[in-house]
């Protein structure tokens, strides 16, 4: 009886080792490319007082 239990235990251990999952990590064969075709447009609107606007027109050397 002990021999039968030992044989069954050995067989079940062998069957369980055959079912272990296999994980494989490999680098891709082609290089990774990132497409960065991005178009950025912006508009800046500045509202100023009439006095400041006149000052900027008369003193163009400020900026």
mmCIF file of the N, C-alpha and C atoms, coordinates in Angstrom:
data_MODEL
# 
_entry.id   MODEL 
# 
loop_
_atom_site.group_PDB 
_atom_site.id 
_atom_site.type_symbol 
_atom_site.label_atom_id 
_atom_site.label_alt_id 
_atom_site.label_comp_id 
_atom_site.label_asym_id 
_atom_site.label_entity_id 
_atom_site.label_seq_id 
_atom_site.pdbx_PDB_ins_code 
_atom_site.Cartn_x 
_atom_site.Cartn_y 
_atom_site.Cartn_z 
_atom_site.occupancy 
_atom_site.B_iso_or_equiv 
_atom_site.pdbx_formal_charge 
_atom_site.auth_seq_id 
_atom_site.auth_comp_id 
_atom_site.auth_asym_id 
_atom_site.auth_atom_id 
_atom_site.pdbx_PDB_model_num 
ATOM 1   N N  . UNK A 1 1  ? 0.821  -1.187  0.000   1.00 0.00 ? 1  UNK A N  1 
ATOM 2   C CA . UNK A 1 1  ? 0.000  0.000   0.000   1.00 0.00 ? 1  UNK A CA 1 
ATOM 3   C C  . UNK A 1 1  ? 0.866  1.252   0.000   1.00 0.00 ? 1  UNK A C  1 
ATOM 4   N N  . UNK A 1 2  ? 1.935  1.252   0.775   1.00 0.00 ? 2  UNK A N  1 
ATOM 5   C CA . UNK A 1 2  ? 2.815  2.406   0.827   1.00 0.00 ? 2  UNK A CA 1 
ATOM 6   C C  . UNK A 1 2  ? 3.488  2.627   -0.517  1.00 0.00 ? 2  UNK A C  1 
ATOM 7   N N  . UNK A 1 3  ? 3.773  1.526   -1.239  1.00 0.00 ? 3  UNK A N  1 
ATOM 8   C CA . UNK A 1 3  ? 4.411  1.651   -2.548  1.00 0.00 ? 3  UNK A CA 1 
ATOM 9   C C  . UNK A 1 3  ? 3.457  2.286   -3.570  1.00 0.00 ? 3  UNK A C  1 
ATOM 10  N N  . UNK A 1 4  ? 2.197  1.946   -3.485  1.00 0.00 ? 4  UNK A N  1 
ATOM 11  C CA . UNK A 1 4  ? 1.207  2.500   -4.414  1.00 0.00 ? 4  UNK A CA 1 
ATOM 12  C C  . UNK A 1 4  ? 1.046  4.005   -4.160  1.00 0.00 ? 4  UNK A C  1 
ATOM 13  N N  . UNK A 1 5  ? 0.991  4.408   -2.905  1.00 0.00 ? 5  UNK A N  1 
ATOM 14  C CA . UNK A 1 5  ? 0.868  5.821   -2.558  1.00 0.00 ? 5  UNK A CA 1 
ATOM 15  C C  . UNK A 1 5  ? 2.114  6.580   -3.015  1.00 0.00 ? 5  UNK A C  1 
ATOM 16  N N  . UNK A 1 6  ? 3.286  5.983   -2.853  1.00 0.00 ? 6  UNK A N  1 
ATOM 17  C CA . UNK A 1 6  ? 4.521  6.622   -3.276  1.00 0.00 ? 6  UNK A CA 1 
ATOM 18  C C  . UNK A 1 6  ? 4.571  6.775   -4.791  1.00 0.00 ? 6  UNK A C  1 
ATOM 19  N N  . UNK A 1 7  ? 4.142  5.745   -5.519  1.00 0.00 ? 7  UNK A N  1 
ATOM 20  C CA . UNK A 1 7  ? 4.131  5.801   -6.988  1.00 0.00 ? 7  UNK A CA 1 
ATOM 21  C C  . UNK A 1 7  ? 3.123  6.837   -7.467  1.00 0.00 ? 7  UNK A C  1 
ATOM 22  N N  . UNK A 1 8  ? 1.946  6.869   -6.856  1.00 0.00 ? 8  UNK A N  1 
ATOM 23  C CA . UNK A 1 8  ? 0.942  7.873   -7.241  1.00 0.00 ? 8  UNK A CA 1 
ATOM 24  C C  . UNK A 1 8  ? 1.432  9.289   -6.944  1.00 0.00 ? 8  UNK A C  1 
ATOM 25  N N  . UNK A 1 9  ? 2.109  9.474   -5.821  1.00 0.00 ? 9  UNK A N  1 
ATOM 26  C CA . UNK A 1 9  ? 2.673  10.782  -5.494  1.00 0.00 ? 9  UNK A CA 1 
ATOM 27  C C  . UNK A 1 9  ? 3.741  11.200  -6.476  1.00 0.00 ? 9  UNK A C  1 
ATOM 28  N N  . UNK A 1 10 ? 4.579  10.236  -6.876  1.00 0.00 ? 10 UNK A N  1 
ATOM 29  C CA . UNK A 1 10 ? 5.624  10.523  -7.856  1.00 0.00 ? 10 UNK A CA 1 
ATOM 30  C C  . UNK A 1 10 ? 5.038  10.850  -9.219  1.00 0.00 ? 10 UNK A C  1 
ATOM 31  N N  . UNK A 1 11 ? 4.025  10.119  -9.628  1.00 0.00 ? 11 UNK A N  1 
ATOM 32  C CA . UNK A 1 11 ? 3.373  10.396  -10.912 1.00 0.00 ? 11 UNK A CA 1 
ATOM 33  C C  . UNK A 1 11 ? 2.672  11.748  -10.913 1.00 0.00 ? 11 UNK A C  1 
ATOM 34  N N  . UNK A 1 12 ? 1.994  12.071  -9.823  1.00 0.00 ? 12 UNK A N  1 
ATOM 35  C CA . UNK A 1 12 ? 1.316  13.376  -9.772  1.00 0.00 ? 12 UNK A CA 1 
ATOM 36  C C  . UNK A 1 12 ? 2.333  14.514  -9.746  1.00 0.00 ? 12 UNK A C  1 
ATOM 37  N N  . UNK A 1 13 ? 3.476  14.330  -9.104  1.00 0.00 ? 13 UNK A N  1 
ATOM 38  C CA . UNK A 1 13 ? 4.518  15.358  -9.096  1.00 0.00 ? 13 UNK A CA 1 
ATOM 39  C C  . UNK A 1 13 ? 5.089  15.545  -10.498 1.00 0.00 ? 13 UNK A C  1 
ATOM 40  N N  . UNK A 1 14 ? 5.279  14.455  -11.223 1.00 0.00 ? 14 UNK A N  1 
ATOM 41  C CA . UNK A 1 14 ? 5.782  14.556  -12.594 1.00 0.00 ? 14 UNK A CA 1 
ATOM 42  C C  . UNK A 1 14 ? 4.775  15.251  -13.503 1.00 0.00 ? 14 UNK A C  1 
ATOM 43  N N  . UNK A 1 15 ? 3.493  14.959  -13.301 1.00 0.00 ? 15 UNK A N  1 
ATOM 44  C CA . UNK A 1 15 ? 2.469  15.586  -14.139 1.00 0.00 ? 15 UNK A CA 1 
ATOM 45  C C  . UNK A 1 15 ? 2.364  17.082  -13.839 1.00 0.00 ? 15 UNK A C  1 
ATOM 46  N N  . UNK A 1 16 ? 2.533  17.482  -12.590 1.00 0.00 ? 16 UNK A N  1 
ATOM 47  C CA . UNK A 1 16 ? 2.446  18.900  -12.236 1.00 0.00 ? 16 UNK A CA 1 
ATOM 48  C C  . UNK A 1 16 ? 3.642  19.686  -12.767 1.00 0.00 ? 16 UNK A C  1 
ATOM 49  N N  . UNK A 1 17 ? 4.810  19.073  -12.823 1.00 0.00 ? 17 UNK A N  1 
ATOM 50  C CA . UNK A 1 17 ? 5.970  19.796  -13.344 1.00 0.00 ? 17 UNK A CA 1 
ATOM 51  C C  . UNK A 1 17 ? 5.847  20.010  -14.851 1.00 0.00 ? 17 UNK A C  1 
ATOM 52  N N  . UNK A 1 18 ? 5.094  19.201  -15.524 1.00 0.00 ? 18 UNK A N  1 
ATOM 53  C CA . UNK A 1 18 ? 4.875  19.383  -16.961 1.00 0.00 ? 18 UNK A CA 1 
ATOM 54  C C  . UNK A 1 18 ? 3.930  20.530  -17.260 1.00 0.00 ? 18 UNK A C  1 
ATOM 55  N N  . UNK A 1 19 ? 3.178  20.999  -16.291 1.00 0.00 ? 19 UNK A N  1 
ATOM 56  C CA . UNK A 1 19 ? 2.180  22.050  -16.495 1.00 0.00 ? 19 UNK A CA 1 
ATOM 57  C C  . UNK A 1 19 ? 2.644  23.425  -16.025 1.00 0.00 ? 19 UNK A C  1 
ATOM 58  N N  . UNK A 1 20 ? 3.903  23.574  -15.693 1.00 0.00 ? 20 UNK A N  1 
ATOM 59  C CA . UNK A 1 20 ? 4.363  24.875  -15.224 1.00 0.00 ? 20 UNK A CA 1 
ATOM 60  C C  . UNK A 1 20 ? 4.400  25.855  -16.385 1.00 0.00 ? 20 UNK A C  1 
ATOM 61  N N  . UNK A 1 21 ? 3.937  27.101  -16.169 1.00 0.00 ? 21 UNK A N  1 
ATOM 62  C CA . UNK A 1 21 ? 3.940  28.082  -17.261 1.00 0.00 ? 21 UNK A CA 1 
ATOM 63  C C  . UNK A 1 21 ? 5.362  28.539  -17.586 1.00 0.00 ? 21 UNK A C  1 
ATOM 64  N N  . UNK A 1 22 ? 5.557  28.903  -18.837 1.00 0.00 ? 22 UNK A N  1 
ATOM 65  C CA . UNK A 1 22 ? 6.865  29.361  -19.302 1.00 0.00 ? 22 UNK A CA 1 
ATOM 66  C C  . UNK A 1 22 ? 6.731  30.821  -19.723 1.00 0.00 ? 22 UNK A C  1 
ATOM 67  N N  . UNK A 1 23 ? 7.545  31.662  -19.134 1.00 0.00 ? 23 UNK A N  1 
ATOM 68  C CA . UNK A 1 23 ? 7.532  33.088  -19.453 1.00 0.00 ? 23 UNK A CA 1 
ATOM 69  C C  . UNK A 1 23 ? 8.823  33.414  -20.189 1.00 0.00 ? 23 UNK A C  1 
ATOM 70  N N  . UNK A 1 24 ? 8.669  34.076  -21.337 1.00 0.00 ? 24 UNK A N  1 
ATOM 71  C CA . UNK A 1 24 ? 9.842  34.405  -22.145 1.00 0.00 ? 24 UNK A CA 1 
ATOM 72  C C  . UNK A 1 24 ? 9.838  35.898  -22.445 1.00 0.00 ? 24 UNK A C  1 
ATOM 73  N N  . UNK A 1 25 ? 10.954 36.548  -22.205 1.00 0.00 ? 25 UNK A N  1 
ATOM 74  C CA . UNK A 1 25 ? 11.100 37.971  -22.487 1.00 0.00 ? 25 UNK A CA 1 
ATOM 75  C C  . UNK A 1 25 ? 12.139 38.111  -23.593 1.00 0.00 ? 25 UNK A C  1 
ATOM 76  N N  . UNK A 1 26 ? 11.740 38.745  -24.694 1.00 0.00 ? 26 UNK A N  1 
ATOM 77  C CA . UNK A 1 26 ? 12.655 38.905  -25.819 1.00 0.00 ? 26 UNK A CA 1 
ATOM 78  C C  . UNK A 1 26 ? 12.521 40.319  -26.375 1.00 0.00 ? 26 UNK A C  1 
ATOM 79  N N  . UNK A 1 27 ? 13.615 40.833  -26.888 1.00 0.00 ? 27 UNK A N  1 
ATOM 80  C CA . UNK A 1 27 ? 13.596 42.165  -27.513 1.00 0.00 ? 27 UNK A CA 1 
ATOM 81  C C  . UNK A 1 27 ? 12.951 42.057  -28.891 1.00 0.00 ? 27 UNK A C  1 
ATOM 82  N N  . UNK A 1 28 ? 12.250 43.123  -29.336 1.00 0.00 ? 28 UNK A N  1 
ATOM 83  C CA . UNK A 1 28 ? 11.637 43.079  -30.654 1.00 0.00 ? 28 UNK A CA 1 
ATOM 84  C C  . UNK A 1 28 ? 12.707 43.090  -31.751 1.00 0.00 ? 28 UNK A C  1 
ATOM 85  N N  . UNK A 1 29 ? 12.374 42.490  -32.884 1.00 0.00 ? 29 UNK A N  1 
ATOM 86  C CA . UNK A 1 29 ? 13.334 42.427  -33.991 1.00 0.00 ? 29 UNK A CA 1 
ATOM 87  C C  . UNK A 1 29 ? 13.428 43.766  -34.718 1.00 0.00 ? 29 UNK A C  1 
ATOM 88  N N  . UNK A 1 30 ? 12.330 44.520  -34.761 1.00 0.00 ? 30 UNK A N  1 
ATOM 89  C CA . UNK A 1 30 ? 12.329 45.833  -35.408 1.00 0.00 ? 30 UNK A CA 1 
ATOM 90  C C  . UNK A 1 30 ? 12.438 46.909  -34.326 1.00 0.00 ? 30 UNK A C  1 
ATOM 91  N N  . UNK A 1 31 ? 13.116 48.019  -34.632 1.00 0.00 ? 31 UNK A N  1 
ATOM 92  C CA . UNK A 1 31 ? 13.214 49.090  -33.625 1.00 0.00 ? 31 UNK A CA 1 
ATOM 93  C C  . UNK A 1 31 ? 11.855 49.762  -33.403 1.00 0.00 ? 31 UNK A C  1 
ATOM 94  N N  . UNK A 1 32 ? 11.694 50.290  -32.216 1.00 0.00 ? 32 UNK A N  1 
ATOM 95  C CA . UNK A 1 32 ? 10.460 50.990  -31.870 1.00 0.00 ? 32 UNK A CA 1 
ATOM 96  C C  . UNK A 1 32 ? 10.536 52.406  -32.433 1.00 0.00 ? 32 UNK A C  1 
ATOM 97  N N  . UNK A 1 33 ? 9.539  52.798  -33.201 1.00 0.00 ? 33 UNK A N  1 
ATOM 98  C CA . UNK A 1 33 ? 9.510  54.144  -33.774 1.00 0.00 ? 33 UNK A CA 1 
ATOM 99  C C  . UNK A 1 33 ? 8.345  54.914  -33.153 1.00 0.00 ? 33 UNK A C  1 
ATOM 100 N N  . UNK A 1 34 ? 8.605  56.178  -32.870 1.00 0.00 ? 34 UNK A N  1 
ATOM 101 C CA . UNK A 1 34 ? 7.588  57.057  -32.307 1.00 0.00 ? 34 UNK A CA 1 
ATOM 102 C C  . UNK A 1 34 ? 7.369  58.189  -33.303 1.00 0.00 ? 34 UNK A C  1 
ATOM 103 N N  . UNK A 1 35 ? 6.163  58.293  -33.801 1.00 0.00 ? 35 UNK A N  1 
ATOM 104 C CA . UNK A 1 35 ? 5.826  59.317  -34.779 1.00 0.00 ? 35 UNK A CA 1 
ATOM 105 C C  . UNK A 1 35 ? 5.409  60.578  -34.029 1.00 0.00 ? 35 UNK A C  1 
ATOM 106 N N  . UNK A 1 36 ? 6.180  61.646  -34.200 1.00 0.00 ? 36 UNK A N  1 
ATOM 107 C CA . UNK A 1 36 ? 5.923  62.879  -33.458 1.00 0.00 ? 36 UNK A CA 1 
ATOM 108 C C  . UNK A 1 36 ? 5.503  64.012  -34.404 1.00 0.00 ? 36 UNK A C  1 
ATOM 109 N N  . UNK A 1 37 ? 4.597  63.737  -35.301 1.00 0.00 ? 37 UNK A N  1 
ATOM 110 C CA . UNK A 1 37 ? 4.100  64.785  -36.183 1.00 0.00 ? 37 UNK A CA 1 
ATOM 111 C C  . UNK A 1 37 ? 3.035  65.583  -35.438 1.00 0.00 ? 37 UNK A C  1 
ATOM 112 N N  . UNK A 1 38 ? 3.475  66.650  -34.795 1.00 0.00 ? 38 UNK A N  1 
ATOM 113 C CA . UNK A 1 38 ? 2.580  67.473  -33.988 1.00 0.00 ? 38 UNK A CA 1 
ATOM 114 C C  . UNK A 1 38 ? 2.691  68.907  -34.486 1.00 0.00 ? 38 UNK A C  1 
ATOM 115 N N  . UNK A 1 39 ? 1.546  69.515  -34.719 1.00 0.00 ? 39 UNK A N  1 
ATOM 116 C CA . UNK A 1 39 ? 1.531  70.907  -35.160 1.00 0.00 ? 39 UNK A CA 1 
ATOM 117 C C  . UNK A 1 39 ? 0.926  71.736  -34.036 1.00 0.00 ? 39 UNK A C  1 
ATOM 118 N N  . UNK A 1 40 ? 1.702  72.708  -33.569 1.00 0.00 ? 40 UNK A N  1 
ATOM 119 C CA . UNK A 1 40 ? 1.255  73.559  -32.466 1.00 0.00 ? 40 UNK A CA 1 
ATOM 120 C C  . UNK A 1 40 ? 1.063  74.972  -33.002 1.00 0.00 ? 40 UNK A C  1 
ATOM 121 N N  . UNK A 1 41 ? -0.121 75.483  -32.806 1.00 0.00 ? 41 UNK A N  1 
ATOM 122 C CA . UNK A 1 41 ? -0.421 76.861  -33.197 1.00 0.00 ? 41 UNK A CA 1 
ATOM 123 C C  . UNK A 1 41 ? -0.957 77.584  -31.967 1.00 0.00 ? 41 UNK A C  1 
ATOM 124 N N  . UNK A 1 42 ? -0.571 78.835  -31.831 1.00 0.00 ? 42 UNK A N  1 
ATOM 125 C CA . UNK A 1 42 ? -1.079 79.616  -30.715 1.00 0.00 ? 42 UNK A CA 1 
ATOM 126 C C  . UNK A 1 42 ? -1.189 81.079  -31.122 1.00 0.00 ? 42 UNK A C  1 
ATOM 127 N N  . UNK A 1 43 ? -2.071 81.743  -30.445 1.00 0.00 ? 43 UNK A N  1 
ATOM 128 C CA . UNK A 1 43 ? -2.264 83.177  -30.651 1.00 0.00 ? 43 UNK A CA 1 
ATOM 129 C C  . UNK A 1 43 ? -2.251 83.839  -29.277 1.00 0.00 ? 43 UNK A C  1 
ATOM 130 N N  . UNK A 1 44 ? -1.621 85.000  -29.217 1.00 0.00 ? 44 UNK A N  1 
ATOM 131 C CA . UNK A 1 44 ? -1.575 85.745  -27.969 1.00 0.00 ? 44 UNK A CA 1 
ATOM 132 C C  . UNK A 1 44 ? -2.261 87.087  -28.199 1.00 0.00 ? 44 UNK A C  1 
ATOM 133 N N  . UNK A 1 45 ? -3.278 87.335  -27.415 1.00 0.00 ? 45 UNK A N  1 
ATOM 134 C CA . UNK A 1 45 ? -4.018 88.604  -27.500 1.00 0.00 ? 45 UNK A CA 1 
ATOM 135 C C  . UNK A 1 45 ? -3.743 89.387  -26.233 1.00 0.00 ? 45 UNK A C  1 
ATOM 136 N N  . UNK A 1 46 ? -3.279 90.633  -26.431 1.00 0.00 ? 46 UNK A N  1 
ATOM 137 C CA . UNK A 1 46 ? -2.981 91.497  -25.292 1.00 0.00 ? 46 UNK A CA 1 
ATOM 138 C C  . UNK A 1 46 ? -3.847 92.749  -25.403 1.00 0.00 ? 46 UNK A C  1 
ATOM 139 N N  . UNK A 1 47 ? -4.556 93.019  -24.330 1.00 0.00 ? 47 UNK A N  1 
ATOM 140 C CA . UNK A 1 47 ? -5.361 94.248  -24.285 1.00 0.00 ? 47 UNK A CA 1 
ATOM 141 C C  . UNK A 1 47 ? -4.655 95.216  -23.339 1.00 0.00 ? 47 UNK A C  1 
ATOM 142 N N  . UNK A 1 48 ? -4.423 96.430  -23.815 1.00 0.00 ? 48 UNK A N  1 
ATOM 143 C CA . UNK A 1 48 ? -3.762 97.439  -22.995 1.00 0.00 ? 48 UNK A CA 1 
ATOM 144 C C  . UNK A 1 48 ? -4.593 98.715  -23.003 1.00 0.00 ? 48 UNK A C  1 
ATOM 145 N N  . UNK A 1 49 ? -4.325 99.540  -22.031 1.00 0.00 ? 49 UNK A N  1 
ATOM 146 C CA . UNK A 1 49 ? -4.987 100.840 -21.980 1.00 0.00 ? 49 UNK A CA 1 
ATOM 147 C C  . UNK A 1 49 ? -4.483 101.726 -23.114 1.00 0.00 ? 49 UNK A C  1 
ATOM 148 N N  . UNK A 1 50 ? -5.227 102.728 -23.422 1.00 0.00 ? 50 UNK A N  1 
ATOM 149 C CA . UNK A 1 50 ? -4.832 103.667 -24.475 1.00 0.00 ? 50 UNK A CA 1 
ATOM 150 C C  . UNK A 1 50 ? -3.530 104.375 -24.125 1.00 0.00 ? 50 UNK A C  1 
ATOM 151 N N  . UNK A 1 51 ? -3.342 104.708 -22.851 1.00 0.00 ? 51 UNK A N  1 
ATOM 152 C CA . UNK A 1 51 ? -2.113 105.393 -22.432 1.00 0.00 ? 51 UNK A CA 1 
ATOM 153 C C  . UNK A 1 51 ? -0.887 104.499 -22.663 1.00 0.00 ? 51 UNK A C  1 
ATOM 154 N N  . UNK A 1 52 ? -1.026 103.242 -22.316 1.00 0.00 ? 52 UNK A N  1 
ATOM 155 C CA . UNK A 1 52 ? 0.092  102.317 -22.498 1.00 0.00 ? 52 UNK A CA 1 
ATOM 156 C C  . UNK A 1 52 ? 0.341  102.087 -23.980 1.00 0.00 ? 52 UNK A C  1 
ATOM 157 N N  . UNK A 1 53 ? -0.715 101.999 -24.742 1.00 0.00 ? 53 UNK A N  1 
ATOM 158 C CA . UNK A 1 53 ? -0.574 101.802 -26.184 1.00 0.00 ? 53 UNK A CA 1 
ATOM 159 C C  . UNK A 1 53 ? 0.132  103.003 -26.819 1.00 0.00 ? 53 UNK A C  1 
ATOM 160 N N  . UNK A 1 54 ? -0.227 104.200 -26.427 1.00 0.00 ? 54 UNK A N  1 
ATOM 161 C CA . UNK A 1 54 ? 0.439  105.395 -26.941 1.00 0.00 ? 54 UNK A CA 1 
ATOM 162 C C  . UNK A 1 54 ? 1.902  105.441 -26.514 1.00 0.00 ? 54 UNK A C  1 
ATOM 163 N N  . UNK A 1 55 ? 2.179  105.038 -25.287 1.00 0.00 ? 55 UNK A N  1 
ATOM 164 C CA . UNK A 1 55 ? 3.550  105.009 -24.808 1.00 0.00 ? 55 UNK A CA 1 
ATOM 165 C C  . UNK A 1 55 ? 4.384  104.017 -25.623 1.00 0.00 ? 55 UNK A C  1 
ATOM 166 N N  . UNK A 1 56 ? 3.819  102.856 -25.896 1.00 0.00 ? 56 UNK A N  1 
ATOM 167 C CA . UNK A 1 56 ? 4.565  101.853 -26.686 1.00 0.00 ? 56 UNK A CA 1 
ATOM 168 C C  . UNK A 1 56 ? 4.801  102.340 -28.117 1.00 0.00 ? 56 UNK A C  1 
ATOM 169 N N  . UNK A 1 57 ? 3.839  103.086 -28.668 1.00 0.00 ? 57 UNK A N  1 
ATOM 170 C CA . UNK A 1 57 ? 4.034  103.610 -30.026 1.00 0.00 ? 57 UNK A CA 1 
ATOM 171 C C  . UNK A 1 57 ? 5.096  104.704 -30.055 1.00 0.00 ? 57 UNK A C  1 
ATOM 172 N N  . UNK A 1 58 ? 5.083  105.553 -29.042 1.00 0.00 ? 58 UNK A N  1 
ATOM 173 C CA . UNK A 1 58 ? 6.016  106.668 -29.033 1.00 0.00 ? 58 UNK A CA 1 
ATOM 174 C C  . UNK A 1 58 ? 7.431  106.223 -28.622 1.00 0.00 ? 58 UNK A C  1 
ATOM 175 N N  . UNK A 1 59 ? 7.536  105.211 -27.759 1.00 0.00 ? 59 UNK A N  1 
ATOM 176 C CA . UNK A 1 59 ? 8.850  104.741 -27.287 1.00 0.00 ? 59 UNK A CA 1 
ATOM 177 C C  . UNK A 1 59 ? 9.047  103.294 -27.740 1.00 0.00 ? 59 UNK A C  1 
ATOM 178 N N  . UNK A 1 60 ? 9.366  103.136 -28.974 1.00 0.00 ? 60 UNK A N  1 
ATOM 179 C CA . UNK A 1 60 ? 9.526  101.782 -29.523 1.00 0.00 ? 60 UNK A CA 1 
ATOM 180 C C  . UNK A 1 60 ? 10.802 101.105 -29.015 1.00 0.00 ? 60 UNK A C  1 
ATOM 181 N N  . UNK A 1 61 ? 11.669 101.809 -28.348 1.00 0.00 ? 61 UNK A N  1 
ATOM 182 C CA . UNK A 1 61 ? 12.922 101.224 -27.841 1.00 0.00 ? 61 UNK A CA 1 
ATOM 183 C C  . UNK A 1 61 ? 12.725 100.490 -26.518 1.00 0.00 ? 61 UNK A C  1 
ATOM 184 N N  . UNK A 1 62 ? 11.510 100.477 -25.969 1.00 0.00 ? 62 UNK A N  1 
ATOM 185 C CA . UNK A 1 62 ? 11.273 99.813  -24.697 1.00 0.00 ? 62 UNK A CA 1 
ATOM 186 C C  . UNK A 1 62 ? 11.426 98.281  -24.805 1.00 0.00 ? 62 UNK A C  1 
ATOM 187 N N  . UNK A 1 63 ? 10.988 97.726  -25.905 1.00 0.00 ? 63 UNK A N  1 
ATOM 188 C CA . UNK A 1 63 ? 11.073 96.257  -26.057 1.00 0.00 ? 63 UNK A CA 1 
ATOM 189 C C  . UNK A 1 63 ? 11.939 95.922  -27.230 1.00 0.00 ? 63 UNK A C  1 
# 
